[in-house]
Amino acid sequence: MGTETSELSSLLRGISRPRAKRPGDGRPEATPAGASNPQKPAPKPAKVRIVGDGLSSTSKGGVETFTSLAENKSLRVPQWLARGAIACVGEGETLTEIQRHAIPAAIEGRDLIAVAPTGSGKTLAFLVPSVAIAVRAKKGEKTKALKRRRSSGASPSDGDGEDEVVAAGSNAVSKGPYAVLVSPTRELAAQTFRELRRLLSKTPKNKRLRALLLSNADSRLQDGGEDSGKREKVKRIRADIIVSTPPRLSQAIEAGLVRLSKTRMLILDEADKLFSDDKFLENVDAVMTACTHKRLRRCVYTATLPETAEELLRNVMQQPVRITVGERNAANSLVKQSLVFCGVEAEASKARGKGGKGTTYISGKLSAMRQLVTSGKLKPPVLVFVQSKDRATQLYEALRFDGMSIDVIHAGRTAKERARAVQNFRSGATWILITTDLMARGMDILGVNTVVNFDCPGVRSDYVHRVGRTGRAGHEGTCVTLYTEEDFGSLHMIASCMKISGSEAPEWMLKLPRKHGGQAKKYVPPKRKNIMDNVGQAGKKQKKGNSRK
């Protein structure tokens, strides 16, 4: 592909594996995704706003460390849980702002709306109270069961039939789930489950909880939904804590495999997605309806929260406390954001190819992407976002022969392929990962240095979540957004988000009219031409580049 491609191949072969930095080498050092950066800057104190009555001084003032959390007698957090939380953090035991206030508020029994930037520790902020409440509820159920047996004259070792099961590695009954954690995607649910297992790693043998990731691979889910005859023969799913996506959990409830009458803690992660996407609303409603315990806590966590979603939430929650860290709906201030103009999506011109006349396609974005890499401005590992799965495949085909250590992930790939792509990116085998918004929410991959918006997001929440894939856990990052004439409708939103999060934004963009006059409307992505390289090969097999992920 000429001199530019040759230079690109040479550069990326040099970063395809970790190496020692040589004297005089001006290129940034590549760090495998998943590895932490030892040079961690001191984060600026974030502004915290708490709205709600009846909060204790502990919730208002916050708790500084996990050790002090366990020492607080009113919260009754076990010491082993604090040790597990420290193991999850990996460095120090100081809580983040959202953890300081949200953990006590949730444990105290309040419905909670927690809004904090991406990478600020929201996952641990809801896992700690979920485990604490599950431990407390399970102990209470066991005590009640023993009292019933004694009053009936039965032996304490006798079971009470179908509703009792001994959890793996535990000598206590499981009548849960006592805590239910809901995430919008399978990948995010799996990540939450991994973090939960790490948190439970310090649990004493006599107090172990059974945690379960509800998966479609579970034969009970497949068999239980076929007919009532089979459903009666299938054993109920037993666990103290369940992690799931809305469709899987709703399916299990409908099949009679899961009962949420004992659930004390319902966690809705990425609540803006769950309450703004029509395909999730019915499932979430079924889950919330099934949670009938009088002491149920409903807690939602998100980086962005549109007013329409918040209004809907307040209709299904009881006097919720709202904790906001930082600016509302702002991107991570540790990420340096910039924009690059690329002309038009793709320009076609007649030219002679091998064997006669043909069409040469020139993509401004593709040229800009290659230039960013050859110039050394993209510090790998790099996460590249595109509008659709077709465009993800097209961009991958256009770049994979340029010598890049590259892969692609989208909803069209199998779960095994997606898991392998993420694992390779985490380990450093892949330096550039092309994806749709599938990877934009919640996925915590430490060490992502750069995010590239190859296609502009259409709504603020998507932009904030994409930016949030870098600059996590106090580390700095970079986000580059490529835009063309077709993207002018999104520029005001992106520029305003950049400004309030501390990055420089062009004044002329801030003066552009807001999309739909600022009124909330369902976003319709622009029709984009297929991504073509300069010899017209990439994307040839794709008829359309506009299908959603």
PyMOL commands that set and color helices and strands:
alter all, ss='L'
color gray80, all
select helices_A, chain A and resi 2-14+57-61+66-71+79-89+97-107+122-152+161-163+186-202+205-207+219-224+228-233+246-254+271-276+278-290+307-316+364-374+389-402+415-427+437-439+460-467+472-474+485-500+507-510+515-518
alter helices_A, ss='H'
color red, helices_A
select strands_A, chain A and resi 48-51+112-115+179-182+211-213+241-244+265-269+297-302+321-325+335-341+347-353+356-362+382-385+406-409+432-435+450-453+477-483
alter strands_A, ss='S'
color yellow, strands_A
deselect
rebuild
show_as cartoon
